[in-house]
Amino acid sequence: MTFALFQAAPAAGGPPGWTQFVFIGGMALMFYFLLIRPQSKARKEMADRLSKLKAGDEVVLSSGLFATIDRVEDKHIWLKLGGSVVKARRAAVASLASEPETQQS
């Protein structure tokens, strides 16, 4: 008698099975356009900016310090900070100092 309670009732006019695939596909597209694509675009722009660094550019480091590039190597840059010259990775550069600051919310 209790087994009859646990049996699923036959589906009466439910949505067809392909609508679930359409829903999942739509979610995947939304995920791509809202998360993956903007991040890859920003990463590509940053890599382009880092490849164009040259001596004399004023940059803002990820720590918030302003510095002037003394010389550029493959993976490292030499920066003038105050009266000293220090070595840093290219990835430490957050932006050029002449670029307007972007507002993040």
N, C-alpha and C positions, 0 to 999 in steps of 0.2 A: 503494500500500500504506500509506503513512504517513497518507494522508487518512482512512483508516478509523479510525485512532486518535483523530483530532480530532473526529470526528462525535459528537454527543451521543447518548447512549443514550435510547431512548424511555422516558418517565416511566411507571413501573408503580405505579399506585395512590397517587400523591402527594396531598397535601392540595389541596382545591379552591381556586380562585383567590380566592374571596370571603373566605377566612380571612385573607388578607393585608390586605384593607381593614378587617376587624374589628380586627386587631392595630394597624394605623396609627391607626384611630379611638380605640382604647383608649389609645394613647400620647399622642394629642392631648388627650384628656380628662385624663389624669394630669398632663400639662404645664400645662394650664389650672388645675387645682385645687391643684397644688403650687407653682406659680410666679406665674402671672399674677394670679389672684384675691387671694391674700394681699397682694401688692404694691399692687394698686389699692385694696384696703380700707385699708391703712396710709396710703397717700397721701391718701385721702379724709378719714380721721380727722385727719391732720396739717393739712390745709387747713381743716377745721372748727375745730380748736384755734387756728390762726393768725387766723381771722376773729373769734374771741371775745376776743382780747387787749384789755385796757383799762389805763388809767393806774393805777399802783399795784401791778400784778402783778409778782411776782418771777419772773424767767425764767433759764434756763440757755441760753447761746448755744452754737452749734456749736463754738466754740473752747474751751468749758469754763468760760468766765467767768460769774459770777452777776451779774445786773444787775436794777434796778428800772425799770419803764417809766414815763417821765415824761409822754409824750403819744404818741398814735397817729395816723398819717396813712394814706393809701391803701396805698402800697407801702413806706413807711418808718416806723420808730418811733424815738423819741428815748429814750435810755437813760441812767439815772444810774449811772455807774461811779465809785465813790469820791466825790470832790468835784466831778467834771466831768459834763457832759451831752454825750453823743455820739449821732450819727445812724447808724442801721443799717437794713438791709433786714429785712423781716418774716421772710424765709426764713432769716435767721441764727439765729432762735430754734429751739433743739432741743426744748425742753420747758419746762413750768412747773416752778419749783423745788419746788412742793408735791407734784408727782406722784412716786410711787415710781420708783426707777431700775429699768429692765428689764435682766435678765441675758441677754446674748447669748453663745451658744456657738459 
